């Protein structure tokens, strides 16, 4: 038998090659179900951020991140320029206001959630995914968790930039830290509340469609229709309750509960008796419904 290391081009004419190739038992470590979920989670994050993809796939997520962080950078720059001047106390934006539903964030969820969910259903690769030690719950956890992680990063990194920048441009950094210490838990908790809401809503809508464009249009349409209906109701007799029809307003009411302990008076639900409890109930109801939809969709795929 010829040396297997010798390539066919190096061999003399008429000689044969025998290669010892075949299936062998894998004797290495086995990750099991946890490793499969982790691999699906990390792979979804890489896809959402455009990592290991063409440069065209990287433009949108990083551009939207830059747009989301721009107000914090501007505010810090204004604070640096106006320090030691009468305009030093001017507040361009507060930490509470920064935890909001921006157009950049909505566009990111509208693009990312369908991109992680729809191709696998349309290309019929779900049976291949579930051939691993994965259940429907594992799939939902990995996909919704990936959207949550990226949305949380997009919302929290600007908060970090704003806090650190404000602390550095202030007259006494330690004094600013002590006076605003509550922001260190209020900001991440509020961002997590918003990110969980958007991640579950976006993935639930995407699970009902097989085309990314349809899922993105349905997600944005739900937001636009609910906000329009809410505006009509607020202009009529249903003053406070009409605010709860706006799908994107509900996590902001919960944000107020974290920062203020009550619904902000500058919101349509401000001053309504029991408004905080109503907002929290709506939040839990919508997120719970999204979880039920996702589990129902992928329980069938698991079979």
C-alpha positions as CSV (number, residue, x, y, z in Angstrom):
1,X,0.0,0.0,0.0
2,X,1.3,3.4,-0.9
3,X,2.0,6.1,1.7
4,X,-1.3,7.9,2.3
5,X,0.5,11.1,2.8
6,X,1.6,11.0,-0.8
7,X,-0.7,13.0,-3.1
8,X,-1.9,11.4,-6.4
9,X,0.1,14.0,-8.4
10,X,3.3,12.8,-6.8
11,X,2.6,9.1,-7.5
12,X,4.0,7.3,-10.4
13,X,1.7,6.4,-13.3
14,X,-0.5,3.3,-12.7
15,X,-0.1,3.2,-9.0
16,X,-3.2,3.0,-6.7
17,X,-4.1,4.7,-3.5
18,X,-5.8,3.2,-0.5
19,X,-7.0,5.6,2.2
20,X,-8.2,4.5,5.6
21,X,-11.2,6.6,5.7
22,X,-14.5,5.8,7.4
23,X,-16.8,6.6,10.4
24,X,-15.2,6.3,13.8
25,X,-16.7,6.6,17.2
26,X,-16.4,10.0,18.8
27,X,-14.6,9.6,22.2
28,X,-14.4,13.3,23.1
29,X,-16.5,15.2,25.6
30,X,-20.3,15.4,24.9
31,X,-21.9,18.8,25.7
32,X,-25.5,17.5,25.7
33,X,-28.6,19.7,25.8
34,X,-27.0,22.6,27.5
35,X,-24.2,22.9,24.9
36,X,-26.7,22.7,22.1
37,X,-28.8,25.6,23.6
38,X,-25.6,27.6,24.1
39,X,-24.4,27.0,20.6
40,X,-27.8,28.1,19.2
41,X,-27.9,31.1,21.4
42,X,-24.4,32.3,20.5
43,X,-24.9,31.6,16.8
44,X,-28.1,33.7,16.8
45,X,-26.2,36.6,18.5
46,X,-23.5,36.4,15.8
47,X,-26.1,36.4,13.1
48,X,-28.0,39.4,14.7
49,X,-24.8,41.4,14.8
50,X,-23.6,40.4,11.3
51,X,-20.5,38.6,12.7
52,X,-18.9,36.1,10.3
53,X,-21.2,37.5,7.6
54,X,-20.6,39.8,4.6
55,X,-20.0,43.5,5.3
56,X,-23.5,44.3,4.1
57,X,-25.0,42.3,7.0
58,X,-22.9,44.3,9.5
59,X,-24.0,47.8,8.3
60,X,-27.5,47.9,9.7
61,X,-27.0,46.6,13.3
62,X,-23.9,48.7,14.0
63,X,-25.4,51.8,12.3
64,X,-28.5,51.5,14.5
65,X,-26.3,51.1,17.6
66,X,-24.4,54.3,16.6
67,X,-27.8,56.1,16.2
68,X,-28.9,54.8,19.6
69,X,-25.7,56.0,21.3
70,X,-25.6,59.4,19.5
71,X,-27.8,61.3,22.1
72,X,-25.6,60.2,24.9
73,X,-22.4,61.3,23.1
74,X,-24.0,64.7,22.2
75,X,-25.1,65.2,25.8
76,X,-21.7,64.4,27.2
77,X,-20.1,66.7,24.6
78,X,-22.4,69.5,25.5
79,X,-21.7,68.9,29.2
80,X,-18.0,69.2,28.6
81,X,-18.3,72.4,26.6
82,X,-20.6,74.1,29.0
83,X,-19.0,73.1,32.3
84,X,-18.0,76.0,34.6
85,X,-20.7,78.1,32.8
86,X,-24.2,79.1,33.7
87,X,-25.5,76.4,31.3
88,X,-23.8,73.6,33.1
89,X,-27.0,72.5,34.9
90,X,-29.0,72.1,31.6
91,X,-30.4,68.6,31.2
92,X,-30.6,67.5,27.6
93,X,-32.0,64.1,28.4
94,X,-32.5,62.1,31.7
95,X,-31.7,58.5,32.4
96,X,-35.4,57.7,32.6
97,X,-36.1,59.4,29.2
98,X,-33.2,57.5,27.6
99,X,-34.9,54.2,28.4
100,X,-37.4,54.7,25.6
101,X,-38.7,53.1,22.4
102,X,-36.6,54.7,19.7
103,X,-37.1,54.3,16.0
104,X,-33.6,52.7,15.7
105,X,-34.5,50.1,18.4
106,X,-37.8,49.2,16.7
107,X,-36.2,48.9,13.3
108,X,-33.5,46.6,14.8
109,X,-36.1,44.3,16.4
110,X,-38.2,44.3,13.2
111,X,-35.2,43.2,11.2
112,X,-33.4,40.9,13.6
113,X,-36.2,38.8,15.1
114,X,-37.6,37.7,11.6
115,X,-34.0,37.1,10.4
116,X,-33.4,34.7,13.3
117,X,-36.8,32.9,13.1
118,X,-38.2,32.9,9.6
119,X,-35.4,31.4,7.4
120,X,-35.3,28.2,9.5
121,X,-39.0,27.7,9.1
122,X,-39.1,28.7,5.4
123,X,-36.1,26.5,4.5
124,X,-37.5,23.6,6.6
125,X,-34.4,23.1,8.7
126,X,-36.3,22.9,12.0
127,X,-36.3,19.0,11.9
128,X,-32.6,19.1,11.5
129,X,-32.2,21.5,14.5
130,X,-34.5,19.4,16.6
131,X,-32.5,16.2,15.7
132,X,-30.1,17.5,18.4
133,X,-30.9,17.1,22.1
134,X,-33.2,20.3,21.9
135,X,-36.8,20.8,22.9
136,X,-39.2,23.5,21.8
137,X,-38.6,25.3,25.0
138,X,-34.8,25.3,24.4
139,X,-35.3,26.7,20.9
140,X,-37.5,29.5,22.2
141,X,-35.1,30.3,25.0
142,X,-32.1,30.5,22.7
143,X,-33.8,32.6,20.0
144,X,-35.7,35.0,22.3
145,X,-32.7,35.1,24.6
146,X,-30.4,36.2,21.7
147,X,-32.8,39.0,20.7
148,X,-33.0,40.0,24.3
149,X,-29.2,40.1,24.8
150,X,-28.6,42.2,21.7
151,X,-31.5,44.6,22.5
152,X,-30.3,44.9,26.1
153,X,-26.8,45.8,24.9
154,X,-28.2,48.4,22.5
155,X,-30.1,50.0,25.3
156,X,-27.6,49.7,28.1
157,X,-24.4,50.7,26.4
158,X,-25.7,54.3,25.7
159,X,-26.7,54.5,29.4
160,X,-23.2,53.5,30.4
161,X,-21.7,56.1,28.0
162,X,-24.1,58.7,29.4
163,X,-23.3,57.9,33.1
164,X,-19.5,57.6,32.7
165,X,-19.4,60.7,30.5
166,X,-21.5,62.8,32.9
167,X,-19.4,61.6,35.9
168,X,-16.1,62.6,34.1
169,X,-17.3,66.0,33.0
170,X,-18.7,66.9,36.4
171,X,-16.7,68.9,39.0
172,X,-16.4,66.0,41.3
173,X,-16.7,62.5,39.9
174,X,-17.2,60.7,43.2
175,X,-19.8,63.2,44.3
176,X,-21.7,62.6,41.1
177,X,-21.5,58.8,41.6
178,X,-22.9,59.1,45.1
179,X,-25.7,61.4,44.1
180,X,-26.8,59.2,41.2
181,X,-26.0,55.8,42.7
182,X,-29.6,54.6,42.3
183,X,-29.2,54.9,38.5
184,X,-26.8,51.9,38.7
185,X,-29.7,49.6,39.3
186,X,-32.6,51.5,37.8
187,X,-31.1,51.8,34.3
188,X,-30.2,48.1,33.8
189,X,-33.5,46.9,35.3
190,X,-35.5,49.3,33.1
191,X,-33.5,48.4,30.0
192,X,-34.0,44.7,30.8
193,X,-37.8,45.3,31.1
194,X,-37.9,46.9,27.7
195,X,-35.6,44.4,26.1
196,X,-37.6,41.4,27.3
197,X,-40.8,42.9,26.1
198,X,-39.5,43.7,22.6
199,X,-37.7,40.4,22.3
200,X,-40.7,38.3,23.1
201,X,-43.1,40.4,21.0
202,X,-40.7,40.4,18.0
203,X,-40.0,36.7,18.1
204,X,-43.7,35.8,18.7
205,X,-44.8,37.8,15.6
206,X,-41.9,36.3,13.6
207,X,-42.9,32.8,14.6
208,X,-46.3,33.3,12.8
209,X,-44.7,34.0,9.4
210,X,-42.3,32.2,7.1
211,X,-41.1,35.3,5.2
212,X,-38.9,38.0,6.9
213,X,-40.6,40.9,5.1
214,X,-44.0,39.8,6.2
215,X,-42.9,39.3,9.8
216,X,-41.2,42.7,9.9
217,X,-44.3,44.5,8.4
218,X,-46.6,42.7,10.8
219,X,-44.4,43.8,13.8
220,X,-44.3,47.4,12.7
221,X,-47.9,47.4,11.7
222,X,-48.9,46.2,15.1
223,X,-47.1,49.1,16.7
224,X,-48.5,51.7,14.3
225,X,-52.1,50.5,14.5
226,X,-52.0,50.2,18.3
227,X,-50.6,53.7,18.6
228,X,-53.1,55.2,16.2
229,X,-56.0,53.6,18.1
230,X,-54.6,54.8,21.4
231,X,-54.4,58.3,20.0
232,X,-58.0,58.2,19.0
233,X,-59.1,56.9,22.3
234,X,-57.1,59.5,24.2
235,X,-58.7,62.2,22.2
236,X,-62.1,60.9,23.2
237,X,-63.7,59.8,26.5
238,X,-61.2,57.0,27.4
239,X,-58.6,59.4,28.7
240,X,-56.3,57.2,30.8
241,X,-57.2,53.7,29.7
242,X,-56.7,54.5,26.1
243,X,-52.9,54.7,26.8
244,X,-52.9,51.0,27.5
245,X,-53.9,50.2,23.9
246,X,-50.6,51.5,22.7
247,X,-48.4,48.4,22.6
248,X,-45.1,50.3,22.8
249,X,-46.3,52.5,25.7
250,X,-46.7,49.7,28.2
251,X,-43.0,49.0,28.9
252,X,-42.5,52.7,29.4
253,X,-45.1,52.8,32.1
254,X,-43.2,49.9,33.8
255,X,-40.0,51.9,33.4
256,X,-41.6,54.7,35.3
257,X,-42.4,52.3,38.1
258,X,-38.7,51.4,38.3
259,X,-37.4,55.0,38.2
260,X,-40.1,56.9,40.0
261,X,-42.2,54.3,41.9
262,X,-45.3,55.6,40.1
263,X,-46.5,56.4,36.6
264,X,-45.0,59.7,35.4
265,X,-47.3,62.7,35.3
266,X,-46.0,63.6,31.9
267,X,-47.5,60.3,30.5
268,X,-51.1,59.7,29.3
269,X,-51.6,57.3,32.2
270,X,-50.3,59.8,34.8
271,X,-52.8,60.5,37.6
272,X,-55.0,57.5,36.8
273,X,-56.0,55.6,39.9
274,X,-54.4,52.2,39.8
275,X,-52.5,53.1,36.7
276,X,-49.3,51.4,37.8
277,X,-51.1,48.1,38.5
278,X,-52.9,48.2,35.2
279,X,-49.7,48.9,33.3
280,X,-47.9,46.0,35.1
281,X,-50.8,43.7,34.4
282,X,-50.8,44.5,30.7
283,X,-47.1,44.0,30.6
284,X,-47.3,40.6,32.1
285,X,-50.3,39.7,30.0
286,X,-48.7,40.6,26.7
287,X,-45.3,38.9,27.5
288,X,-47.1,35.9,28.8
289,X,-49.2,35.6,25.7
290,X,-46.0,35.9,23.6
291,X,-44.4,33.0,25.5
292,X,-47.5,30.8,25.0
293,X,-47.5,31.5,21.3
294,X,-43.8,30.7,21.0
295,X,-44.1,27.5,23.0
296,X,-47.2,26.4,21.0
297,X,-45.5,27.0,17.7
298,X,-42.4,25.1,18.5
299,X,-44.0,22.3,20.4
300,X,-45.4,21.2,17.0
301,X,-42.0,21.6,15.3
302,X,-40.4,19.4,18.1
303,X,-42.7,16.6,17.0
